[in-house]
Amino acid sequence: MGWKFAGGEAVVNNDINRLQLFFDERPDKERCSVLKRKGFHWSPREGAWQRQLNDNAIYAVNYVDFVKPLDGRRPTELQPKAPQRDTGAR
């Protein structure tokens, strides 16, 4: 899962429970600041900006213009919906 954006790719890495952002070139200081404000941290080991994979991570990247999907959709539109819980009578 994930998406391509101008200058990189977002990867939903279930193995390590992270949303990872891989850039073709090192982001400038302003972009790094935006990523930090949205809860992302640089991981030298992974070579990616990443944060814990949860709904908040996907919602956060909706507001980071430079990682929006190439097809113009929002990241929340690309990710599968969480399974609905059975709300039947108890």
C-alpha positions in Angstrom: 0.0 0.0 0.0 1.0 3.6 -0.3 1.3 6.1 -3.1 3.8 8.0 -5.3 4.1 11.8 -4.9 6.2 14.3 -6.8 9.8 13.5 -5.7 9.2 10.4 -3.8 6.9 7.6 -2.4 4.9 7.0 0.7 4.9 3.4 1.9 2.6 1.7 4.4 5.0 -0.6 6.1 2.9 -3.1 8.1 6.0 -5.2 9.1 7.4 -2.4 11.3 4.1 -0.6 11.8 5.2 2.7 10.1 4.1 5.1 7.5 7.3 5.9 5.6 8.1 8.7 3.3 11.0 8.2 0.9 12.3 11.2 -1.0 14.3 11.1 -4.3 16.4 14.0 -2.9 16.9 15.3 0.7 14.0 17.6 1.7 15.0 21.2 2.4 14.8 22.6 6.0 11.3 24.0 5.6 9.9 20.6 4.4 11.7 18.8 7.2 10.1 21.2 9.7 6.7 20.5 8.3 7.3 16.7 8.6 8.4 17.1 12.2 5.3 19.2 13.0 3.2 16.4 11.6 4.9 13.8 13.8 7.4 12.3 11.4 11.0 11.5 12.4 14.0 10.8 10.3 15.2 7.2 10.5 18.8 6.8 9.2 18.4 3.1 9.5 15.3 3.0 7.2 16.4 6.0 5.1 13.0 7.4 5.4 10.9 10.0 7.3 8.4 7.9 9.3 5.9 7.8 12.1 3.8 5.1 13.7 1.2 3.7 11.3 -2.3 4.6 12.5 -5.2 6.6 11.4 -3.6 9.9 12.6 -0.6 9.3 10.4 -2.7 9.0 7.3 -4.8 12.1 8.3 -1.6 14.1 9.0 -0.3 13.6 5.5 -3.6 14.9 4.1 -2.2 18.3 5.2 1.3 18.0 3.7 1.0 19.3 0.2 4.3 18.0 -1.0 3.4 14.3 -0.3 0.0 14.3 -1.9 -0.6 11.5 -4.4 0.1 12.1 -8.0 -3.5 11.3 -9.0 -4.8 14.2 -6.9 -6.7 12.1 -4.3 -6.1 12.5 -0.6 -4.1 9.9 1.2 -7.2 9.0 3.3 -9.0 8.1 0.1 -6.3 5.6 -1.0 -6.2 3.6 2.2 -8.6 0.8 2.9 -11.3 1.5 5.5 -10.9 -0.2 8.9 -13.3 -3.1 9.3 -16.6 -2.2 10.9 -17.4 -3.7 14.2 -20.5 -5.7 14.6 -23.0 -3.4 16.4 -25.7 -6.1 16.7 -27.8 -6.7 19.8 -25.9 -7.9 22.8 
